[in-house]
Amino acid sequence: MPSWLLPALKAVLPHLGDIVSAAKPAFTRRKPESGTDVQQQIAELQAAASQNAEHVKELAQQLQSTVTALEKSAELADTRLKRATVISAVAVSLSVAALLVAAFTLLRL
C-alpha cells in the first residue's frame, strides 16, 4: 500500500458523511415539478448565464493585460540579451587582440 494513502484516508473518512449527503440529491429522482418551478429555474439559469458572461469578459480583460505585460517583458529581455551579446563580443575581441599582442611581444624577444 502506498505510504501516502493512509494519511489521505484519515483525512477524508471523517468528512465522508458530509460528502455523501451533499452528493445524494444529485443522484436521486425528483418528482415532476410544476410549470412555475420550471419557469423559476429557467430564470435562474438565464441569470447565471449572464453572470458567467460577465465573468468571462472580466477574465478576458485580465488575460489581455497579462499578455500585454508579458510581451513588454519579453521585449525588455530581448533588448538586454542583445546588449549582453554585443558586450560579450567586444570583450572576446579585446581579449583576442590582447592575446595576439602578448604573443607578438613574446616572439620578438
C-alpha positions as CSV (number, residue, x, y, z in Angstrom):
1,M,0.0,0.0,0.0
2,P,1.4,3.4,-0.9
3,S,2.6,5.5,2.1
4,W,0.5,8.5,1.1
5,L,-2.8,6.5,1.0
6,L,-3.2,6.1,4.8
7,P,-2.9,9.8,5.7
8,A,-5.3,10.6,2.8
9,L,-7.9,8.2,4.1
10,K,-7.6,9.5,7.6
11,A,-8.2,13.0,6.3
12,V,-11.2,12.0,4.1
13,L,-13.0,9.5,6.3
14,P,-14.4,12.0,8.9
15,H,-15.9,14.0,6.1
16,L,-17.3,11.1,4.2
17,G,-20.9,11.6,5.6
18,D,-20.9,15.2,4.5
19,I,-19.7,14.3,1.1
20,V,-22.4,11.7,0.6
21,S,-25.1,13.9,2.0
22,A,-24.1,16.7,-0.4
23,A,-23.9,14.4,-3.4
24,K,-27.0,12.4,-2.7
25,P,-29.5,14.9,-4.2
26,A,-27.7,14.8,-7.5
27,F,-28.3,11.1,-7.8
28,T,-31.9,10.8,-6.6
29,R,-35.0,11.2,-8.8
30,R,-37.2,14.2,-8.3
31,K,-40.9,14.4,-8.7
32,P,-42.2,16.2,-11.7
33,E,-42.3,19.9,-11.0
34,S,-45.0,22.4,-11.8
35,G,-44.7,24.9,-14.5
36,T,-43.9,27.8,-12.2
37,D,-40.9,25.9,-10.7
38,V,-39.6,25.3,-14.2
39,Q,-40.1,29.0,-15.1
40,Q,-38.2,29.9,-12.0
41,Q,-35.4,27.5,-12.9
42,I,-35.2,29.0,-16.4
43,A,-34.9,32.5,-15.0
44,E,-32.2,31.4,-12.5
45,L,-30.3,29.7,-15.4
46,Q,-30.6,32.8,-17.5
47,A,-29.3,34.9,-14.7
48,A,-26.4,32.5,-14.1
49,A,-25.6,32.5,-17.8
50,S,-25.5,36.3,-17.9
51,Q,-23.3,36.4,-14.8
52,N,-21.0,33.8,-16.3
53,A,-20.7,36.0,-19.4
54,E,-19.7,39.0,-17.3
55,H,-17.1,36.9,-15.5
56,V,-15.7,35.7,-18.9
57,K,-15.4,39.3,-20.0
58,E,-13.5,40.2,-16.9
59,L,-11.2,37.2,-17.3
60,A,-10.6,38.1,-20.9
61,Q,-9.6,41.6,-19.9
62,Q,-7.3,40.3,-17.2
63,L,-5.8,37.8,-19.7
64,Q,-5.3,40.6,-22.2
65,S,-3.5,42.8,-19.7
66,T,-1.3,39.8,-18.6
67,V,-0.4,39.1,-22.2
68,T,0.5,42.7,-22.8
69,A,2.7,42.7,-19.7
70,L,4.4,39.5,-20.9
71,E,5.0,41.0,-24.3
72,K,6.7,44.1,-22.8
73,S,8.8,41.9,-20.5
74,A,9.8,39.7,-23.5
75,E,10.9,42.8,-25.4
76,L,12.9,44.1,-22.5
77,A,14.6,40.7,-22.1
78,D,15.3,40.6,-25.8
79,T,16.9,44.0,-25.6
80,R,19.0,43.0,-22.6
81,L,20.1,39.8,-24.3
82,K,21.2,41.7,-27.5
83,R,23.1,44.2,-25.3
84,A,24.8,41.3,-23.4
85,T,25.7,39.6,-26.7
86,V,27.3,42.8,-28.0
87,I,29.3,43.4,-24.8
88,S,30.4,39.7,-24.9
89,A,31.6,40.0,-28.5
90,V,33.5,43.2,-27.7
91,A,35.1,41.5,-24.7
92,V,36.1,38.4,-26.7
93,S,37.5,40.7,-29.5
94,L,39.6,42.7,-26.9
95,S,40.9,39.5,-25.3
96,V,41.9,38.0,-28.6
97,A,43.6,41.3,-29.5
98,A,45.4,41.3,-26.2
99,L,46.5,37.6,-26.7
100,L,47.9,38.5,-30.1
101,V,49.8,41.4,-28.8
102,A,51.2,39.3,-26.0
103,A,52.2,36.5,-28.4
104,F,53.8,39.0,-30.8
105,T,55.7,40.6,-27.9
106,L,57.0,37.1,-26.7
107,L,58.1,36.2,-30.2
108,R,60.1,39.4,-30.7
109,L,62.2,38.7,-27.6
